C-alpha cells in the first residue's frame, strides 16, 4: 500500500497569487503532476487541509478542476483553517466522504490495508483547531468499532508543540484530551497532519505523529523565537506513507521538483 499525502495547497482564483507573491496554483499543479507520475502508482491521495487560501467558491472550482484533470486515483480530503466548511462541501462534495456527516467533514476509508480516519478539526474563520465533544465522541466510537484494524488518523491541526512558537500558538486546542483518547486505542499506528508547512515528527501517545511539508510556500524554520511568522520558497515536498511487510507504516519525504539523476552507484577507482 502506498498513500501520498499533500497538504496546504492554498489554491487561489485563477490568475491570483497568495500573499501577493506565492503562485500557489502553479505549485499545486506541479505537485499534482508529481503524484500522477509517481511510481509505483499510489493507492490513494490524501490532502490534509488548506486546499484553498480563502475558502472561496472560485478556489474550490479551481482545485476541483485540477484534481479531475490530473489525478486518477481515489482522493480523500479534509478541511484546514483556510477552508470554509460550507463552500468546501459544495465544491468538493463529489469526493468520497465529504458530505457523509451532516455537520462535519469527517469519515472513514475502510477498503485499504490501513484504515483511514479523516478528522475535521476546523473552526470556521479561526486559525487554531478544535475537536468539540461531538467530534471527540465520533472519533472514539469510530476507533472502537474496529479495534484490530491498523489505523491512520488524518487531521489538519497538529496536536503537539514543535518549537516554532508562532505555529505552536495555533495547534489543536486541548491536545491532552485527544492524546488520552488515542491512548485508549492501540491500533492507531500513525497520526498525520498539515498546517505547519514543514516536515516534523514526534512521539504522541503510543504512536507517531507527523506533519507533512507544504507543496507551495514553507514556514521558516525559526525555533524558540518570538518573532512573527515568515515564509520562504524552499523546495516543496510531500509525504509518501508505505505499508512495508514486517515493519508497518514507513514515511518517506519526496521532492516535488526534479533533480539531476538518477545514476547507478559505481565504485570509484582507488
ChimeraX commands (.cxc) that place a marker at each C-alpha (Angstrom):
marker #1 position 0.00,0.00,0.00 radius 0.5
marker #1 position 1.24,3.47,-0.92 radius 0.5
marker #1 position -0.53,6.64,0.24 radius 0.5
marker #1 position 0.61,10.06,-0.93 radius 0.5
marker #1 position -0.09,12.98,1.42 radius 0.5
marker #1 position -0.22,16.54,0.13 radius 0.5
marker #1 position -1.08,19.41,2.38 radius 0.5
marker #1 position -1.56,23.19,2.47 radius 0.5
marker #1 position -2.18,23.87,-1.21 radius 0.5
marker #1 position -3.68,27.34,-0.63 radius 0.5
marker #1 position -5.25,27.47,-4.09 radius 0.5
marker #1 position -6.39,30.90,-5.27 radius 0.5
marker #1 position -8.81,32.04,-8.00 radius 0.5
marker #1 position -7.22,31.62,-11.42 radius 0.5
marker #1 position -4.53,34.24,-12.05 radius 0.5
marker #1 position -4.12,35.41,-8.44 radius 0.5
marker #1 position -1.16,34.61,-6.14 radius 0.5
marker #1 position -1.39,34.03,-2.41 radius 0.5
marker #1 position 0.01,36.68,-0.10 radius 0.5
marker #1 position 0.74,38.83,-3.18 radius 0.5
marker #1 position 3.82,36.77,-4.10 radius 0.5
marker #1 position 3.29,33.00,-3.94 radius 0.5
marker #1 position 1.98,31.32,-7.11 radius 0.5
marker #1 position 0.19,28.58,-5.21 radius 0.5
marker #1 position -1.86,27.36,-8.18 radius 0.5
marker #1 position 1.25,26.70,-10.24 radius 0.5
marker #1 position 2.94,25.00,-7.31 radius 0.5
marker #1 position -0.15,22.89,-6.57 radius 0.5
marker #1 position -0.45,21.80,-10.18 radius 0.5
marker #1 position 3.22,20.83,-10.22 radius 0.5
marker #1 position 2.72,18.75,-7.04 radius 0.5
marker #1 position -0.32,17.01,-8.52 radius 0.5
marker #1 position 1.71,16.16,-11.62 radius 0.5
marker #1 position 4.36,14.63,-9.36 radius 0.5
marker #1 position 1.67,12.49,-7.72 radius 0.5
marker #1 position 0.32,11.49,-11.13 radius 0.5
marker #1 position 3.78,10.39,-12.27 radius 0.5
marker #1 position 4.80,8.67,-9.01 radius 0.5
marker #1 position 5.82,5.02,-9.39 radius 0.5
marker #1 position 4.62,2.57,-8.26 radius 0.5
marker #1 position 1.15,4.01,-8.67 radius 0.5
marker #1 position -0.20,5.11,-5.26 radius 0.5
marker #1 position -3.38,3.58,-3.89 radius 0.5
marker #1 position -4.78,6.96,-2.87 radius 0.5
marker #1 position -4.05,10.65,-2.43 radius 0.5
marker #1 position -4.69,12.28,0.96 radius 0.5
marker #1 position -4.91,16.07,1.19 radius 0.5
marker #1 position -4.74,17.15,4.83 radius 0.5
marker #1 position -6.33,20.58,4.72 radius 0.5
marker #1 position -5.95,24.13,3.45 radius 0.5
marker #1 position -6.93,23.19,-0.06 radius 0.5
marker #1 position -7.81,26.84,-0.61 radius 0.5
marker #1 position -6.46,30.11,0.71 radius 0.5
marker #1 position -9.71,31.92,1.48 radius 0.5
marker #1 position -12.49,29.33,1.21 radius 0.5
marker #1 position -13.93,30.94,-1.94 radius 0.5
marker #1 position -16.25,29.11,-4.30 radius 0.5
marker #1 position -13.91,30.00,-7.17 radius 0.5
marker #1 position -10.97,28.48,-5.31 radius 0.5
marker #1 position -12.82,25.20,-4.82 radius 0.5
marker #1 position -13.72,25.19,-8.50 radius 0.5
marker #1 position -10.04,25.61,-9.32 radius 0.5
marker #1 position -8.80,22.74,-7.15 radius 0.5
marker #1 position -11.67,20.51,-8.26 radius 0.5
marker #1 position -10.70,21.10,-11.89 radius 0.5
marker #1 position -7.05,20.31,-11.16 radius 0.5
marker #1 position -7.89,17.08,-9.37 radius 0.5
marker #1 position -10.27,15.98,-12.13 radius 0.5
marker #1 position -7.70,16.70,-14.84 radius 0.5
marker #1 position -4.57,15.30,-13.19 radius 0.5
marker #1 position -5.47,12.62,-10.63 radius 0.5
marker #1 position -6.99,9.24,-11.44 radius 0.5
marker #1 position -6.66,7.57,-8.02 radius 0.5
marker #1 position -9.03,7.97,-5.05 radius 0.5
marker #1 position -8.70,11.37,-3.35 radius 0.5
marker #1 position -9.54,11.82,0.34 radius 0.5
marker #1 position -9.68,15.37,1.71 radius 0.5
marker #1 position -10.31,17.20,4.98 radius 0.5
marker #1 position -10.54,20.96,5.65 radius 0.5
marker #1 position -7.89,23.20,7.18 radius 0.5
marker #1 position -8.17,26.58,8.84 radius 0.5
marker #1 position -8.03,28.42,5.48 radius 0.5
marker #1 position -11.02,26.42,4.24 radius 0.5
marker #1 position -14.68,27.11,4.97 radius 0.5
marker #1 position -16.92,24.13,5.56 radius 0.5
marker #1 position -19.99,25.12,3.52 radius 0.5
marker #1 position -18.21,26.01,0.25 radius 0.5
marker #1 position -15.85,23.06,0.79 radius 0.5
marker #1 position -18.83,20.70,0.88 radius 0.5
marker #1 position -20.44,22.42,-2.10 radius 0.5
marker #1 position -17.33,22.47,-4.26 radius 0.5
marker #1 position -15.83,19.10,-3.33 radius 0.5
marker #1 position -18.93,17.16,-2.36 radius 0.5
marker #1 position -18.32,14.73,-5.22 radius 0.5
marker #1 position -15.24,13.37,-3.44 radius 0.5
marker #1 position -15.63,10.35,-1.13 radius 0.5
marker #1 position -16.89,11.06,2.37 radius 0.5
marker #1 position -17.07,14.84,2.14 radius 0.5
marker #1 position -20.83,15.03,2.71 radius 0.5
marker #1 position -21.32,11.79,4.68 radius 0.5
marker #1 position -21.58,13.61,8.02 radius 0.5
marker #1 position -24.37,16.21,8.29 radius 0.5
marker #1 position -22.24,18.71,10.21 radius 0.5
marker #1 position -18.52,17.98,9.87 radius 0.5
marker #1 position -16.24,16.77,7.09 radius 0.5
marker #1 position -15.15,13.54,8.74 radius 0.5
marker #1 position -15.39,9.93,7.59 radius 0.5
marker #1 position -13.51,6.65,7.37 radius 0.5
marker #1 position -11.89,4.80,4.48 radius 0.5
marker #1 position -12.36,1.09,5.05 radius 0.5
marker #1 position -11.09,-0.59,1.87 radius 0.5
marker #1 position -7.33,-0.14,2.28 radius 0.5
marker #1 position -4.89,-2.32,4.27 radius 0.5
marker #1 position -4.67,0.60,6.74 radius 0.5
marker #1 position -7.94,2.12,7.92 radius 0.5
marker #1 position -8.08,5.89,7.42 radius 0.5
marker #1 position -9.97,8.09,9.88 radius 0.5
marker #1 position -10.35,11.51,8.25 radius 0.5
marker #1 position -10.88,14.01,11.06 radius 0.5
marker #1 position -12.33,17.53,10.89 radius 0.5
marker #1 position -10.53,19.97,13.24 radius 0.5
marker #1 position -11.82,23.16,11.61 radius 0.5
marker #1 position -13.38,26.10,13.42 radius 0.5
marker #1 position -14.68,28.32,10.62 radius 0.5
marker #1 position -12.86,31.68,10.41 radius 0.5
marker #1 position -10.41,30.63,13.17 radius 0.5
marker #1 position -6.72,29.77,12.84 radius 0.5
marker #1 position -6.34,27.13,15.56 radius 0.5
marker #1 position -8.24,23.85,15.62 radius 0.5
marker #1 position -10.70,22.04,17.83 radius 0.5
marker #1 position -12.27,18.67,18.49 radius 0.5
marker #1 position -15.60,19.54,20.11 radius 0.5
marker #1 position -17.42,16.94,22.25 radius 0.5
marker #1 position -19.37,15.62,19.25 radius 0.5
marker #1 position -16.25,15.15,17.14 radius 0.5
marker #1 position -14.41,13.50,20.04 radius 0.5
marker #1 position -17.34,11.15,20.60 radius 0.5
marker #1 position -17.45,10.32,16.89 radius 0.5
marker #1 position -13.72,9.58,16.88 radius 0.5
marker #1 position -13.90,7.41,20.00 radius 0.5
marker #1 position -16.83,5.39,18.64 radius 0.5
marker #1 position -15.24,5.10,15.21 radius 0.5
marker #1 position -11.99,3.73,16.62 radius 0.5
marker #1 position -13.85,1.37,18.97 radius 0.5
marker #1 position -15.70,-0.24,16.07 radius 0.5
marker #1 position -12.53,-1.78,14.61 radius 0.5
marker #1 position -10.01,-2.26,17.42 radius 0.5
marker #1 position -7.90,-4.72,15.42 radius 0.5
marker #1 position -7.59,-2.66,12.23 radius 0.5
marker #1 position -4.27,-0.83,11.74 radius 0.5
marker #1 position -5.36,2.82,11.65 radius 0.5
marker #1 position -4.07,6.17,10.46 radius 0.5
marker #1 position -5.74,9.37,11.68 radius 0.5
marker #1 position -5.58,12.25,9.19 radius 0.5
marker #1 position -6.12,15.75,10.61 radius 0.5
marker #1 position -5.08,19.30,9.77 radius 0.5
marker #1 position -4.07,20.82,13.10 radius 0.5
marker #1 position -1.19,19.05,14.87 radius 0.5
marker #1 position -1.92,18.00,18.46 radius 0.5
marker #1 position 1.60,18.83,19.66 radius 0.5
marker #1 position 4.04,21.72,20.01 radius 0.5
marker #1 position 7.12,21.74,17.79 radius 0.5
marker #1 position 9.20,24.72,18.94 radius 0.5
marker #1 position 8.16,27.13,16.16 radius 0.5
marker #1 position 6.39,29.40,18.59 radius 0.5
marker #1 position 4.04,31.29,16.29 radius 0.5
marker #1 position 2.77,27.93,15.00 radius 0.5
marker #1 position 2.58,26.37,18.45 radius 0.5
marker #1 position 0.00,29.02,19.33 radius 0.5
marker #1 position -2.41,27.78,16.67 radius 0.5
marker #1 position -2.35,23.99,17.04 radius 0.5
marker #1 position -5.23,21.77,18.17 radius 0.5
marker #1 position -6.91,23.11,21.29 radius 0.5
marker #1 position -6.76,20.82,24.35 radius 0.5
marker #1 position -4.36,18.29,22.83 radius 0.5
marker #1 position -4.21,16.34,26.10 radius 0.5
marker #1 position -7.83,15.21,25.77 radius 0.5
marker #1 position -7.06,13.99,22.27 radius 0.5
marker #1 position -3.88,12.24,23.47 radius 0.5
marker #1 position -5.78,10.37,26.18 radius 0.5
marker #1 position -8.41,9.29,23.64 radius 0.5
marker #1 position -5.79,7.99,21.21 radius 0.5
marker #1 position -4.02,6.15,24.03 radius 0.5
marker #1 position -7.17,4.08,24.57 radius 0.5
marker #1 position -6.95,2.75,21.00 radius 0.5
marker #1 position -3.60,0.99,20.46 radius 0.5
marker #1 position -4.42,0.18,16.82 radius 0.5
marker #1 position -3.68,3.80,15.88 radius 0.5
marker #1 position -0.31,3.45,14.15 radius 0.5
marker #1 position 0.08,6.94,12.78 radius 0.5
marker #1 position -1.36,10.46,13.08 radius 0.5
marker #1 position -0.63,12.60,10.01 radius 0.5
marker #1 position -1.21,16.35,9.92 radius 0.5
marker #1 position -0.68,19.52,7.91 radius 0.5
marker #1 position -0.83,23.19,8.93 radius 0.5
marker #1 position 2.87,23.84,9.70 radius 0.5
marker #1 position 4.20,23.61,6.11 radius 0.5
marker #1 position 7.26,21.64,7.33 radius 0.5
marker #1 position 8.28,18.03,7.87 radius 0.5
marker #1 position 8.03,17.49,11.64 radius 0.5
marker #1 position 7.79,14.20,13.57 radius 0.5
marker #1 position 7.29,13.32,17.23 radius 0.5
marker #1 position 6.05,10.60,19.57 radius 0.5
marker #1 position 2.41,11.02,20.60 radius 0.5
marker #1 position 0.53,8.70,22.97 radius 0.5
marker #1 position 1.54,5.20,21.78 radius 0.5
marker #1 position 2.08,6.24,18.19 radius 0.5
marker #1 position 3.97,8.56,15.83 radius 0.5
marker #1 position 2.58,11.92,14.78 radius 0.5
marker #1 position 3.95,13.66,11.71 radius 0.5
marker #1 position 3.40,16.87,9.79 radius 0.5
marker #1 position 3.81,16.84,6.02 radius 0.5
marker #1 position 5.71,19.62,4.24 radius 0.5
marker #1 position 3.83,22.18,2.19 radius 0.5
marker #1 position 3.71,21.90,-1.58 radius 0.5
marker #1 position 3.70,25.69,-2.03 radius 0.5
marker #1 position 5.23,28.10,0.50 radius 0.5
marker #1 position 7.14,26.84,3.53 radius 0.5
marker #1 position 7.12,28.18,7.10 radius 0.5
marker #1 position 10.59,29.40,8.10 radius 0.5
marker #1 position 12.43,27.11,10.50 radius 0.5
marker #1 position 12.69,29.60,13.37 radius 0.5
marker #1 position 12.96,27.69,16.64 radius 0.5
marker #1 position 12.22,29.18,20.07 radius 0.5
marker #1 position 11.89,32.71,18.72 radius 0.5
marker #1 position 9.13,35.20,19.46 radius 0.5
marker #1 position 9.38,36.80,16.02 radius 0.5
marker #1 position 6.34,36.99,13.76 radius 0.5
marker #1 position 6.00,34.09,11.36 radius 0.5
marker #1 position 7.70,34.25,7.98 radius 0.5
marker #1 position 7.51,32.07,4.88 radius 0.5
marker #1 position 10.01,31.00,2.24 radius 0.5
marker #1 position 10.09,29.24,-1.10 radius 0.5
marker #1 position 12.21,26.30,-0.03 radius 0.5
marker #1 position 11.88,23.26,-2.33 radius 0.5
marker #1 position 8.34,21.87,-1.96 radius 0.5
marker #1 position 7.81,18.26,-0.93 radius 0.5
marker #1 position 5.19,15.73,0.12 radius 0.5
marker #1 position 4.95,12.58,2.22 radius 0.5
marker #1 position 4.63,9.03,0.96 radius 0.5
marker #1 position 3.30,6.54,3.52 radius 0.5
marker #1 position 4.14,2.96,2.56 radius 0.5
marker #1 position 2.99,-0.20,4.31 radius 0.5
marker #1 position 6.12,-2.35,4.50 radius 0.5
marker #1 position 5.66,-6.03,5.25 radius 0.5
marker #1 position 7.06,-6.95,8.64 radius 0.5
marker #1 position 7.55,-3.31,9.63 radius 0.5
marker #1 position 4.29,-1.37,9.32 radius 0.5
marker #1 position 3.84,2.18,8.08 radius 0.5
marker #1 position 7.03,3.85,6.87 radius 0.5
marker #1 position 7.02,7.51,5.77 radius 0.5
marker #1 position 9.25,8.99,3.08 radius 0.5
marker #1 position 9.68,12.63,2.07 radius 0.5
marker #1 position 9.50,13.05,-1.72 radius 0.5
marker #1 position 10.51,16.22,-3.54 radius 0.5
marker #1 position 8.12,17.83,-6.00 radius 0.5
marker #1 position 10.88,19.21,-8.21 radius 0.5
marker #1 position 13.01,17.02,-10.47 radius 0.5
marker #1 position 16.76,16.95,-9.90 radius 0.5
marker #1 position 19.69,15.53,-11.92 radius 0.5
marker #1 position 19.87,11.73,-11.95 radius 0.5
marker #1 position 19.28,9.00,-11.14 radius 0.5
marker #1 position 22.61,7.32,-11.84 radius 0.5
marker #1 position 23.93,3.89,-10.84 radius 0.5
marker #1 position 26.25,3.54,-7.88 radius 0.5
marker #1 position 29.71,2.91,-9.30 radius 0.5
marker #1 position 32.80,2.24,-7.24 radius 0.5
marker #1 position 35.45,4.92,-7.61 radius 0.5
marker #1 position 38.97,3.79,-8.57 radius 0.5
marker #1 position 41.40,3.55,-5.69 radius 0.5
marker link #1:1,2 radius 0.2
marker link #1:2,3 radius 0.2
marker link #1:3,4 radius 0.2
marker link #1:4,5 radius 0.2
marker link #1:5,6 radius 0.2
marker link #1:6,7 radius 0.2
marker link #1:7,8 radius 0.2
marker link #1:8,9 radius 0.2
marker link #1:9,10 radius 0.2
marker link #1:10,11 radius 0.2
marker link #1:11,12 radius 0.2
marker link #1:12,13 radius 0.2
marker link #1:13,14 radius 0.2
marker link #1:14,15 radius 0.2
marker link #1:15,16 radius 0.2
marker link #1:16,17 radius 0.2
marker link #1:17,18 radius 0.2
marker link #1:18,19 radius 0.2
marker link #1:19,20 radius 0.2
marker link #1:20,21 radius 0.2
marker link #1:21,22 radius 0.2
marker link #1:22,23 radius 0.2
marker link #1:23,24 radius 0.2
marker link #1:24,25 radius 0.2
marker link #1:25,26 radius 0.2
marker link #1:26,27 radius 0.2
marker link #1:27,28 radius 0.2
marker link #1:28,29 radius 0.2
marker link #1:29,30 radius 0.2
marker link #1:30,31 radius 0.2
marker link #1:31,32 radius 0.2
marker link #1:32,33 radius 0.2
marker link #1:33,34 radius 0.2
marker link #1:34,35 radius 0.2
marker link #1:35,36 radius 0.2
marker link #1:36,37 radius 0.2
marker link #1:37,38 radius 0.2
marker link #1:38,39 radius 0.2
marker link #1:39,40 radius 0.2
marker link #1:40,41 radius 0.2
marker link #1:41,42 radius 0.2
marker link #1:42,43 radius 0.2
marker link #1:43,44 radius 0.2
marker link #1:44,45 radius 0.2
marker link #1:45,46 radius 0.2
marker link #1:46,47 radius 0.2
marker link #1:47,48 radius 0.2
marker link #1:48,49 radius 0.2
marker link #1:49,50 radius 0.2
marker link #1:50,51 radius 0.2
marker link #1:51,52 radius 0.2
marker link #1:52,53 radius 0.2
marker link #1:53,54 radius 0.2
marker link #1:54,55 radius 0.2
marker link #1:55,56 radius 0.2
marker link #1:56,57 radius 0.2
marker link #1:57,58 radius 0.2
marker link #1:58,59 radius 0.2
marker link #1:59,60 radius 0.2
marker link #1:60,61 radius 0.2
marker link #1:61,62 radius 0.2
marker link #1:62,63 radius 0.2
marker link #1:63,64 radius 0.2
marker link #1:64,65 radius 0.2
marker link #1:65,66 radius 0.2
marker link #1:66,67 radius 0.2
marker link #1:67,68 radius 0.2
marker link #1:68,69 radius 0.2
marker link #1:69,70 radius 0.2
marker link #1:70,71 radius 0.2
marker link #1:71,72 radius 0.2
marker link #1:72,73 radius 0.2
marker link #1:73,74 radius 0.2
marker link #1:74,75 radius 0.2
marker link #1:75,76 radius 0.2
marker link #1:76,77 radius 0.2
marker link #1:77,78 radius 0.2
marker link #1:78,79 radius 0.2
marker link #1:79,80 radius 0.2
marker link #1:80,81 radius 0.2
marker link #1:81,82 radius 0.2
marker link #1:82,83 radius 0.2
marker link #1:83,84 radius 0.2
marker link #1:84,85 radius 0.2
marker link #1:85,86 radius 0.2
marker link #1:86,87 radius 0.2
marker link #1:87,88 radius 0.2
marker link #1:88,89 radius 0.2
marker link #1:89,90 radius 0.2
marker link #1:90,91 radius 0.2
marker link #1:91,92 radius 0.2
marker link #1:92,93 radius 0.2
marker link #1:93,94 radius 0.2
marker link #1:94,95 radius 0.2
marker link #1:95,96 radius 0.2
marker link #1:96,97 radius 0.2
marker link #1:97,98 radius 0.2
marker link #1:98,99 radius 0.2
marker link #1:99,100 radius 0.2
marker link #1:100,101 radius 0.2
marker link #1:101,102 radius 0.2
marker link #1:102,103 radius 0.2
marker link #1:103,104 radius 0.2
marker link #1:104,105 radius 0.2
marker link #1:105,106 radius 0.2
marker link #1:106,107 radius 0.2
marker link #1:107,108 radius 0.2
marker link #1:108,109 radius 0.2
marker link #1:109,110 radius 0.2
marker link #1:110,111 radius 0.2
marker link #1:111,112 radius 0.2
marker link #1:112,113 radius 0.2
marker link #1:113,114 radius 0.2
marker link #1:114,115 radius 0.2
marker link #1:115,116 radius 0.2
marker link #1:116,117 radius 0.2
marker link #1:117,118 radius 0.2
marker link #1:118,119 radius 0.2
marker link #1:119,120 radius 0.2
marker link #1:120,121 radius 0.2
marker link #1:121,122 radius 0.2
marker link #1:122,123 radius 0.2
marker link #1:123,124 radius 0.2
marker link #1:124,125 radius 0.2
marker link #1:125,126 radius 0.2
marker link #1:126,127 radius 0.2
marker link #1:127,128 radius 0.2
marker link #1:128,129 radius 0.2
marker link #1:129,130 radius 0.2
marker link #1:130,131 radius 0.2
marker link #1:131,132 radius 0.2
marker link #1:132,133 radius 0.2
marker link #1:133,134 radius 0.2
marker link #1:134,135 radius 0.2
marker link #1:135,136 radius 0.2
marker link #1:136,137 radius 0.2
marker link #1:137,138 radius 0.2
marker link #1:138,139 radius 0.2
marker link #1:139,140 radius 0.2
marker link #1:140,141 radius 0.2
marker link #1:141,142 radius 0.2
marker link #1:142,143 radius 0.2
marker link #1:143,144 radius 0.2
marker link #1:144,145 radius 0.2
marker link #1:145,146 radius 0.2
marker link #1:146,147 radius 0.2
marker link #1:147,148 radius 0.2
marker link #1:148,149 radius 0.2
marker link #1:149,150 radius 0.2
marker link #1:150,151 radius 0.2
marker link #1:151,152 radius 0.2
marker link #1:152,153 radius 0.2
marker link #1:153,154 radius 0.2
marker link #1:154,155 radius 0.2
marker link #1:155,156 radius 0.2
marker link #1:156,157 radius 0.2
marker link #1:157,158 radius 0.2
marker link #1:158,159 radius 0.2
marker link #1:159,160 radius 0.2
marker link #1:160,161 radius 0.2
marker link #1:161,162 radius 0.2
marker link #1:162,163 radius 0.2
marker link #1:163,164 radius 0.2
marker link #1:164,165 radius 0.2
marker link #1:165,166 radius 0.2
marker link #1:166,167 radius 0.2
marker link #1:167,168 radius 0.2
marker link #1:168,169 radius 0.2
marker link #1:169,170 radius 0.2
marker link #1:170,171 radius 0.2
marker link #1:171,172 radius 0.2
marker link #1:172,173 radius 0.2
marker link #1:173,174 radius 0.2
marker link #1:174,175 radius 0.2
marker link #1:175,176 radius 0.2
marker link #1:176,177 radius 0.2
marker link #1:177,178 radius 0.2
marker link #1:178,179 radius 0.2
marker link #1:179,180 radius 0.2
marker link #1:180,181 radius 0.2
marker link #1:181,182 radius 0.2
marker link #1:182,183 radius 0.2
marker link #1:183,184 radius 0.2
marker link #1:184,185 radius 0.2
marker link #1:185,186 radius 0.2
marker link #1:186,187 radius 0.2
marker link #1:187,188 radius 0.2
marker link #1:188,189 radius 0.2
marker link #1:189,190 radius 0.2
marker link #1:190,191 radius 0.2
marker link #1:191,192 radius 0.2
marker link #1:192,193 radius 0.2
marker link #1:193,194 radius 0.2
marker link #1:194,195 radius 0.2
marker link #1:195,196 radius 0.2
marker link #1:196,197 radius 0.2
marker link #1:197,198 radius 0.2
marker link #1:198,199 radius 0.2
marker link #1:199,200 radius 0.2
marker link #1:200,201 radius 0.2
marker link #1:201,202 radius 0.2
marker link #1:202,203 radius 0.2
marker link #1:203,204 radius 0.2
marker link #1:204,205 radius 0.2
marker link #1:205,206 radius 0.2
marker link #1:206,207 radius 0.2
marker link #1:207,208 radius 0.2
marker link #1:208,209 radius 0.2
marker link #1:209,210 radius 0.2
marker link #1:210,211 radius 0.2
marker link #1:211,212 radius 0.2
marker link #1:212,213 radius 0.2
marker link #1:213,214 radius 0.2
marker link #1:214,215 radius 0.2
marker link #1:215,216 radius 0.2
marker link #1:216,217 radius 0.2
marker link #1:217,218 radius 0.2
marker link #1:218,219 radius 0.2
marker link #1:219,220 radius 0.2
marker link #1:220,221 radius 0.2
marker link #1:221,222 radius 0.2
marker link #1:222,223 radius 0.2
marker link #1:223,224 radius 0.2
marker link #1:224,225 radius 0.2
marker link #1:225,226 radius 0.2
marker link #1:226,227 radius 0.2
marker link #1:227,228 radius 0.2
marker link #1:228,229 radius 0.2
marker link #1:229,230 radius 0.2
marker link #1:230,231 radius 0.2
marker link #1:231,232 radius 0.2
marker link #1:232,233 radius 0.2
marker link #1:233,234 radius 0.2
marker link #1:234,235 radius 0.2
marker link #1:235,236 radius 0.2
marker link #1:236,237 radius 0.2
marker link #1:237,238 radius 0.2
marker link #1:238,239 radius 0.2
marker link #1:239,240 radius 0.2
marker link #1:240,241 radius 0.2
marker link #1:241,242 radius 0.2
marker link #1:242,243 radius 0.2
marker link #1:243,244 radius 0.2
marker link #1:244,245 radius 0.2
marker link #1:245,246 radius 0.2
marker link #1:246,247 radius 0.2
marker link #1:247,248 radius 0.2
marker link #1:248,249 radius 0.2
marker link #1:249,250 radius 0.2
marker link #1:250,251 radius 0.2
marker link #1:251,252 radius 0.2
marker link #1:252,253 radius 0.2
marker link #1:253,254 radius 0.2
marker link #1:254,255 radius 0.2
marker link #1:255,256 radius 0.2
marker link #1:256,257 radius 0.2
marker link #1:257,258 radius 0.2
marker link #1:258,259 radius 0.2
marker link #1:259,260 radius 0.2
marker link #1:260,261 radius 0.2
marker link #1:261,262 radius 0.2
marker link #1:262,263 radius 0.2
marker link #1:263,264 radius 0.2
marker link #1:264,265 radius 0.2
marker link #1:265,266 radius 0.2
marker link #1:266,267 radius 0.2
marker link #1:267,268 radius 0.2
marker link #1:268,269 radius 0.2
marker link #1:269,270 radius 0.2
view
